[in-house]
């Protein structure tokens, strides 16, 4: 794989403030070029119950080389 291959990292967050803070940190570390945000409704099963919540989806543009560092930073 080309280490400079573009990637888009997609992550959901519980709210906009957390999403913006994570994106800011990733941009400051120069791990992503930019981030885009969308409000989403999520439907999922949690502890055997059907749940529905509002979240924020972040799409971040980067390159394959930075993926391990991005993953570590988000965790």
C-alpha positions as CSV (number, residue, x, y, z in Angstrom):
1,X,0.0,0.0,0.0
2,X,1.2,3.5,-0.8
3,X,2.0,5.2,2.5
4,X,0.7,8.5,1.1
5,X,-2.6,7.0,0.0
6,X,-5.5,9.3,1.1
7,X,-7.9,8.0,3.8
8,X,-11.0,9.2,5.4
9,X,-11.4,8.4,9.1
10,X,-15.0,8.2,10.3
11,X,-15.8,8.4,14.0
12,X,-18.9,9.2,16.0
13,X,-18.9,11.2,19.2
14,X,-21.6,11.8,21.9
15,X,-21.6,15.5,21.2
16,X,-20.2,18.3,19.1
17,X,-17.8,19.7,21.8
18,X,-16.0,16.4,22.1
19,X,-15.8,16.0,18.3
20,X,-14.4,19.5,17.9
21,X,-11.8,18.9,20.6
22,X,-10.6,15.6,19.1
23,X,-10.4,17.2,15.6
24,X,-8.5,20.2,17.0
25,X,-5.9,17.9,18.7
26,X,-5.5,15.8,15.5
27,X,-5.1,19.0,13.4
28,X,-2.6,20.5,15.8
29,X,-0.6,17.2,15.7
30,X,-0.7,17.4,11.9
31,X,-2.3,14.0,11.7
32,X,-5.4,15.1,9.7
33,X,-5.8,17.9,7.1
34,X,-9.4,18.7,8.0
35,X,-12.5,17.4,9.7
36,X,-16.2,17.7,8.7
37,X,-19.1,17.2,11.1
38,X,-22.7,16.1,10.8
39,X,-25.4,15.6,13.4
40,X,-26.7,12.0,13.2
41,X,-29.4,9.9,14.9
42,X,-28.1,6.4,15.9
43,X,-30.2,3.4,16.5
44,X,-28.5,0.4,18.2
45,X,-28.8,-2.4,20.7
46,X,-27.1,-1.8,24.0
47,X,-27.4,-4.2,27.0
48,X,-30.2,-6.1,25.2
49,X,-32.2,-2.9,24.8
50,X,-33.0,-0.9,21.6
51,X,-31.5,2.6,22.0
52,X,-31.7,5.8,20.0
53,X,-29.4,8.7,20.5
54,X,-28.1,11.8,18.8
55,X,-24.4,11.9,18.0
56,X,-22.0,13.8,15.9
57,X,-20.2,12.1,13.0
58,X,-16.7,13.3,12.1
59,X,-15.1,12.6,8.8
60,X,-11.4,13.4,8.8
61,X,-9.1,13.5,5.8
62,X,-5.5,12.2,6.2
63,X,-3.1,9.7,4.7
64,X,-2.5,6.0,5.4
65,X,0.9,6.7,7.2
66,X,-0.8,8.6,10.0
67,X,-3.6,6.0,10.7
68,X,-1.8,4.3,13.7
69,X,-1.2,7.6,15.4
70,X,-4.8,8.8,14.6
71,X,-6.2,5.6,16.1
72,X,-4.1,6.0,19.2
73,X,-5.0,9.7,19.7
74,X,-8.7,9.0,19.3
75,X,-8.7,6.1,21.8
